[in-house]
Amino acid sequence: MPVIIATLILANTILWHTIFLHQHIAPFVSFLDIGQGNSVLIANNASALLYDAGPSGLQTTQKISERLPFYRKTIDLIFLSHPDTDHYQGAFEVLKRYHVQALLVSPYTSQESGWVQLLQKAKQQGTAIIIVDARDTIATPSENILVLSPPPHAQTTLKTDNERSLVLSIAQKELSATTTFLLTGDIGAKTEKILTEAYTLKSDYLLVPHHGSKYSSSEIFLQSVAPRKAIVQVGKNKYGHPHQDTLLRLKKFSIPLWRTDINGTLKVE
């Protein structure tokens, strides 16, 4: 009897191992519905990347676990756009639940206590802290990632953490056709102007800057990006996001809008 049981256990182990190895995960990019904050999950058969981690780790990790197989316990890269809690606070819980290989942050770090604690926790767990800024590139088998901002000397030219957000242009090569995403953190019109003068910004999907703030999504910026769809990651808030002026500008350029507070998570695949 023990031999039979051992044989069955071994057979089941081999079966599950085979299933895991051959389970295909179609590539996708998900703009997660995590309330008033940003978090974008980019995943495929081999890797998982996160842009911002939202305000609540429990909410973010729940959304991640719903979209990744239960045996996937690694997040390869987390890009944290800037040290506002609605963008980084959730990373504490992500670090608890997943093995995170690296956090990528801008050179313009904050001394805000929660941000400092997060970086310390990441280091203690063996997560690399990688500093990136404009013109840096990160290549994976599935994505080409170009850091567009913050530019050199942003400490003097851009006065706020919001304006110094990490802005990424991502070309996802495994979707039905190469699809481009512009992820913008909380930048405002000043950084938008710098970007329009420095880059060709045309992208298929735009993460609307600063949750649709009145002071972002300028006309020249929206014209330059000309997205097929704009996404506002937003929840109940006291700031009036997304602002009516921003909604009108999007409408003026006939840009379809997806709001996570109304439409839920957007999955592009």
C-alpha positions in Angstrom: 0.0 0.0 0.0 2.7 2.6 0.8 4.3 1.9 -2.5 1.0 2.5 -4.3 0.4 5.8 -2.4 3.9 7.0 -3.1 3.5 6.1 -6.8 0.2 8.0 -7.0 1.8 11.1 -5.3 4.7 11.0 -7.7 2.4 10.7 -10.7 0.3 13.6 -9.5 3.4 15.7 -8.9 4.7 15.0 -12.4 1.2 15.8 -13.8 0.9 19.1 -12.0 4.5 20.0 -12.9 3.8 19.2 -16.6 0.6 21.3 -16.5 2.4 24.3 -14.9 5.3 24.1 -17.4 3.0 24.0 -20.4 0.2 26.4 -19.3 0.3 29.3 -21.6 -0.5 32.8 -20.4 -1.5 35.0 -23.2 0.2 38.4 -23.0 -1.8 41.2 -21.5 -1.7 44.7 -20.0 -4.2 45.4 -17.3 -5.1 48.9 -15.9 -6.2 47.7 -12.5 -9.3 49.1 -10.8 -7.7 49.8 -7.4 -9.5 53.0 -6.4 -7.9 56.4 -6.4 -4.4 55.4 -7.5 -2.4 53.9 -10.3 -1.3 50.3 -10.9 -0.7 48.7 -14.3 0.1 45.0 -14.6 2.0 43.8 -17.7 2.4 40.0 -18.0 3.0 37.1 -20.3 4.1 33.5 -20.2 7.6 34.4 -18.8 7.4 37.6 -16.8 5.3 40.1 -14.9 5.9 43.8 -14.6 4.1 46.4 -12.5 3.9 50.2 -13.0 2.9 51.6 -9.6 1.2 49.6 -6.9 -1.8 51.7 -5.9 -2.8 52.9 -2.4 -3.9 49.6 -0.9 -1.7 46.5 -1.1 -4.5 44.1 -0.3 -6.5 45.5 -3.2 -3.6 45.5 -5.6 -2.4 42.0 -4.7 -5.9 40.7 -5.0 -6.2 42.1 -8.5 -2.8 40.7 -9.4 -3.6 37.2 -8.0 -6.8 37.2 -10.1 -4.8 37.7 -13.2 -1.7 35.5 -12.7 -1.7 31.8 -12.1 -1.6 30.9 -8.4 1.9 29.4 -8.7 3.4 32.6 -10.2 5.1 34.2 -7.2 7.5 36.5 -8.9 7.1 40.1 -10.1 10.2 40.8 -12.2 10.1 44.6 -12.1 8.1 47.2 -10.3 8.4 50.8 -11.7 7.4 53.3 -9.0 6.6 56.6 -10.7 7.0 58.9 -7.7 6.6 59.0 -3.9 2.9 59.7 -3.6 1.1 57.1 -1.4 -1.6 56.4 -4.0 1.2 55.2 -6.3 3.6 53.3 -4.0 1.8 52.3 -0.7 0.5 49.1 -2.2 4.1 47.9 -2.9 4.6 47.0 0.8 2.0 44.2 0.4 3.3 43.2 -3.1 6.8 42.7 -1.5 5.2 40.5 1.1 3.2 38.3 -1.3 5.7 38.1 -4.2 9.4 37.8 -4.9 10.2 41.2 -6.5 13.4 41.1 -8.4 13.8 44.9 -8.7 12.3 48.3 -7.9 12.9 51.0 -10.5 12.7 54.6 -9.3 13.8 58.0 -10.5 17.0 59.6 -9.2 14.9 62.3 -7.4 14.1 60.3 -4.2 12.0 61.6 -1.4 12.7 61.6 2.3 9.1 61.0 3.0 9.1 58.3 5.8 6.9 55.8 4.0 8.9 55.9 0.8 12.2 55.5 2.8 10.7 52.6 4.7 9.6 50.9 1.4 13.1 51.1 -0.1 14.6 49.8 3.1 12.2 46.9 3.2 12.9 46.1 -0.5 16.7 46.0 0.1 16.2 43.8 3.2 14.3 41.3 1.1 17.0 41.2 -1.6 15.1 43.3 -4.1 17.5 45.4 -6.2 16.9 49.2 -6.3 17.6 50.5 -9.8 17.8 54.2 -10.6 16.5 55.2 -14.1 15.8 58.4 -15.9 15.2 59.8 -19.4 16.6 57.8 -22.3 17.2 54.7 -20.3 15.9 51.5 -22.0 14.8 48.2 -20.5 14.4 45.3 -22.9 12.6 42.1 -22.1 11.7 39.3 -24.6 8.2 40.8 -24.8 8.6 44.5 -24.2 10.7 47.4 -25.2 10.6 50.0 -22.5 11.9 53.6 -22.9 12.1 55.9 -19.9 11.0 59.4 -21.2 11.1 61.3 -18.0 12.4 62.7 -15.6 15.0 64.4 -17.7 18.5 65.2 -16.5 18.6 68.2 -14.0 14.9 67.7 -13.2 15.7 68.6 -9.6 16.1 72.3 -10.8 13.8 72.4 -13.8 10.8 70.5 -12.4 9.9 71.6 -8.9 7.5 68.8 -7.7 7.5 65.1 -7.3 4.5 64.9 -9.6 6.2 66.6 -12.4 9.3 64.4 -11.9 7.2 61.2 -12.3 8.7 58.3 -14.2 7.1 58.3 -17.6 7.4 55.1 -19.7 6.8 54.3 -23.3 6.2 50.6 -23.6 6.0 48.6 -26.9 4.4 45.3 -26.2 5.6 42.9 -29.0 3.5 39.8 -28.2 0.0 41.2 -28.7 -1.8 40.7 -32.0 0.3 43.6 -33.3 3.0 45.6 -31.5 1.0 47.8 -29.2 2.3 50.9 -27.5 1.4 52.3 -24.0 2.3 55.7 -22.5 2.3 55.6 -18.7 2.5 59.0 -17.1 2.3 59.0 -13.3 1.2 62.4 -12.1 2.9 64.8 -14.6 1.4 68.1 -15.3 1.4 70.5 -18.3 5.1 71.6 -17.8 6.4 68.0 -18.1 4.0 67.3 -20.9 5.4 70.2 -22.9 9.0 68.9 -22.4 7.9 65.5 -23.6 6.2 66.8 -26.7 9.3 68.8 -27.7 11.7 65.8 -27.1 9.8 62.7 -28.4 7.3 61.3 -30.8 4.7 60.4 -28.3 2.1 58.6 -30.6 0.8 55.7 -28.5 -2.2 53.3 -28.7 -3.1 53.6 -25.1 -2.6 56.6 -22.8 -2.7 56.4 -19.0 -4.2 59.9 -18.4 -1.8 61.9 -16.3 -2.6 62.6 -12.6 -6.0 60.8 -12.7 -7.5 63.4 -15.0 -6.4 66.5 -13.1 -7.4 69.9 -14.5 -3.7 70.8 -14.8 -2.7 67.8 -17.0 -3.7 66.5 -20.4 -3.0 69.7 -22.2 -4.3 70.0 -25.8 -0.8 69.9 -27.3 0.0 66.7 -25.3 -3.3 64.9 -26.3 -2.7 65.9 -30.0 0.9 64.5 -29.8 -0.2 61.2 -28.2 -3.4 60.8 -30.3 -4.3 57.5 -28.5 -6.9 55.0 -29.5 -8.0 54.9 -25.9 -7.3 57.0 -22.8 -7.5 55.4 -19.3 -8.2 57.3 -16.1 -7.3 55.3 -13.0 -9.5 56.9 -10.4 -11.8 56.2 -7.4 -13.7 58.3 -4.9 -11.7 61.4 -4.2 -11.8 64.9 -2.9 -9.8 66.4 -5.8 -12.5 66.4 -8.4 -10.7 63.9 -10.6 -11.2 63.5 -13.4 -11.8 67.2 -13.9 -14.5 68.3 -16.3 -12.0 70.4 -18.3 -9.9 67.3 -19.0 -12.9 65.3 -20.0 -13.9 68.1 -22.4 -10.4 68.1 -23.9 -10.5 64.3 -24.5 -13.9 64.7 -26.1 -12.7 67.5 -28.3 -10.1 65.2 -29.9 -12.6 62.3 -30.0 -10.4 60.1 -27.7 -12.4 57.2 -26.2 -12.2 57.2 -22.4 -12.1 54.3 -20.0 -12.6 55.1 -16.3 -11.8 52.4 -13.8 -14.3 53.8 -11.3 -17.1 53.3 -13.8 -15.8 50.6 -16.2 -13.6 48.6 -13.9 -10.2 47.1 -14.9 -9.2 47.4 -18.6 -7.4 44.4 -20.0 -5.6 44.8 -23.3 -4.7 41.5 -24.9 
